[in-house]
Structures are given as structure tokens and as C-alpha cells.
Amino acid sequence: MVSTTVQRIQCGGCKKFFVGLTLFDAHRVGDASKRERRCKTDEEMQAAGYATERRPVRFIVEGVTIPEERDVWFDPVARELLAKAFHKGEEEDEQE
């Protein structure tokens, strides 16, 4: 069995969690040079096709790992593409 680790990034501004740096970057909008940068609202994130789910997030406080369930934003399209890519190899192995 393959064990996977997913990078979860927390925004310092809105405190939301994101699966991966690409989605984290996508939730920030506006011109940084004009100090107009902001986080997208939940409604804007949903309109862009992103979704949330409750996932365990590990915090390390004074060397102690503390797991907590948090809402984590993810990209359903990217998840589906990854699932197809990984399952494709498994299907080919089964046919041999």
C-alpha cells in the first residue's frame, strides 16, 4: 500500500487551509504592488470551482503533534485528474 502525504498550507491572512501551493496562490487576488491583495471569499472560491472537506491537520506545538479536523480547500478537477492518472497504471497492471 502506498502512503501519501498531502501538503496543507494555511493562509496567514484568512487562516484557511489549502491543498497545495497552487490553490493557495489562486485564492489570493489583487495587485500586490498597490497593496490591494486580498483573500477570495468562500463564495468566490466556490464560484471558481473549489470545494472544502473536513480533513485532519497536524499542528506541532512545543514539539508535540496535535491533530485537529479542519476545513481544507481543494480542487475537485485536479483531484480527479490525479486519481485517473494513478488508477490508469493499476488498470494496465490488472489486464496483463
C-alpha positions as CSV (number, residue, x, y, z in Angstrom):
1,M,0.0,0.0,0.0
2,V,1.3,3.4,-0.9
3,S,1.2,6.1,1.7
4,T,0.7,9.6,0.6
5,T,1.3,12.9,2.3
6,V,-0.6,16.0,1.1
7,Q,0.8,19.4,1.7
8,R,-1.7,21.6,3.5
9,I,-0.9,25.3,3.6
10,Q,-2.6,27.8,6.0
11,C,-3.0,31.4,4.9
12,G,-1.7,33.9,7.4
13,G,-4.5,36.4,6.3
14,C,-7.7,34.4,6.3
15,K,-6.5,31.4,8.3
16,K,-8.0,28.9,5.7
17,F,-6.2,25.7,4.8
18,F,-5.4,24.7,1.2
19,V,-4.2,21.5,-0.5
20,G,-1.0,22.6,-2.2
21,L,0.6,25.8,-3.1
22,T,-1.2,26.3,-6.5
23,L,-4.6,26.5,-4.8
24,F,-3.2,28.7,-2.1
25,D,-1.8,31.1,-4.7
26,A,-5.2,31.0,-6.6
27,H,-7.1,32.2,-3.5
28,R,-5.1,35.5,-3.4
29,V,-6.3,38.2,-5.8
30,G,-5.5,41.9,-6.4
31,D,-2.4,43.9,-7.2
32,A,0.3,43.4,-4.5
33,S,2.3,46.5,-5.8
34,K,-0.7,48.7,-5.0
35,R,-1.4,46.9,-1.6
36,E,-4.7,45.7,-3.0
37,R,-4.0,42.0,-2.4
38,R,-6.7,40.1,-0.6
39,C,-8.1,36.6,0.0
40,K,-11.0,35.4,-2.0
41,T,-14.3,34.9,-0.1
42,D,-15.8,31.4,0.3
43,E,-18.3,32.4,-2.4
44,E,-15.6,33.4,-4.8
45,M,-13.7,30.1,-4.1
46,Q,-16.9,28.0,-4.8
47,A,-17.6,30.0,-8.0
48,A,-14.1,29.2,-9.2
49,G,-14.9,25.5,-8.8
50,Y,-13.1,24.8,-5.5
51,A,-14.6,22.9,-2.6
52,T,-13.9,22.1,1.1
53,E,-13.9,19.0,3.1
54,R,-13.0,18.1,6.7
55,R,-9.5,16.7,6.9
56,P,-7.0,16.1,9.7
57,V,-4.4,18.8,10.0
58,R,-1.4,18.4,12.2
59,F,-0.1,21.2,14.3
60,I,3.2,21.0,16.1
61,V,3.3,22.9,19.4
62,E,6.4,22.8,21.5
63,G,7.5,19.6,19.8
64,V,4.1,17.9,20.4
65,T,2.0,16.9,17.3
66,I,-1.7,17.8,17.8
67,P,-4.1,16.6,15.1
68,E,-7.3,18.6,14.5
69,E,-10.1,18.3,12.0
70,R,-10.3,21.5,9.8
71,D,-12.0,22.6,6.6
72,V,-9.4,22.3,3.8
73,W,-10.0,23.8,0.3
74,F,-9.2,21.6,-2.6
75,D,-9.6,21.5,-6.4
76,P,-12.0,18.7,-7.4
77,V,-10.8,18.8,-11.1
78,A,-7.2,18.4,-10.1
79,R,-8.1,15.6,-7.7
80,E,-10.0,13.7,-10.5
81,L,-7.1,14.1,-12.9
82,L,-4.6,12.7,-10.3
83,A,-7.0,9.8,-9.5
84,K,-7.3,8.9,-13.2
85,A,-3.5,9.1,-13.7
86,F,-2.8,6.8,-10.7
87,H,-5.6,4.3,-11.4
88,K,-4.7,4.1,-15.1
89,G,-1.4,2.4,-14.2
90,E,-3.3,0.0,-11.9
91,E,-5.8,-0.9,-14.6
92,E,-3.0,-1.7,-17.0
93,D,-1.3,-4.0,-14.4
94,E,-4.6,-5.9,-13.9
95,Q,-5.0,-6.5,-17.7
96,E,-1.6,-8.2,-18.0
